[in-house]
Amino acid sequence: MNNYHITVYEMWNKFVQSNPEIKSNDFKSWYFCDTEKCANDLADLVLRGIKRATASLNYWYKSGKEIIPKAGELNVITNWDGIAQCITITRSVTVLKFKDVSSEMASTEGEGDKSLDYWRKAHIHFFTNELIKEKLEFDEEMEIVFEEFEMIYK
């Protein structure tokens, strides 16, 4: 059993009680970003129905450090402190090169002014910082995993 904050289990149990068709306790719990402000701000965007997608480097999945998301997976999104905010379901997962992200995809992420330009700048900064720890350099040819989701419970 994972060591999630008690609110994660409380939210999950309420969700299962109100959705008897859910027969599994198979879910992941996580937060966005690598800073408190960012994690909390993005969780708020999900709660408000603005953020409906996220992007991560495929490097983490190929290296075995993370398991690639799949359509149909359930996620308890938390704030930085691990406190449950809502539950999402993954609707689709697309692997593509960073440089091939479209304006529509950037808008679906719901961050900043929702423009592709904002998305690119923010994600280049974030991915560059992530890769420093691995002694790697970001390149726009790198693959990302673009996950679209829907908030289904709060």
C-alpha angles and dihedrals in degrees: 000000000000121000098239126157113274090248090065091059092042092053092044092051092050090048092051092047091053092043107047091175087073103093100169137071089210107132140124126224123207147137132230126252134001101270133063096239094048094045092050094043093051093046087053091052089054091049090052092050093245100109111060102155144037137196131215136173114270086217090081092056096043091049091054093241092117136022114241113246121247133206111268096032118136121224133189105214114209138186120248091280092056095252112148116251105169146327123253134188120216108238101181142355122206126184113205142142116279090239090057097060109124131221089249092055092048090050091051089058086063098209128141112337089340091243125138089237092056091044093051095049094046094046096044087054093046096044092045090054092047092052095049088074088057093045089243131128125230117246127183088230089066117113121245131195110231111199121191117198143172126222106235104170139024 
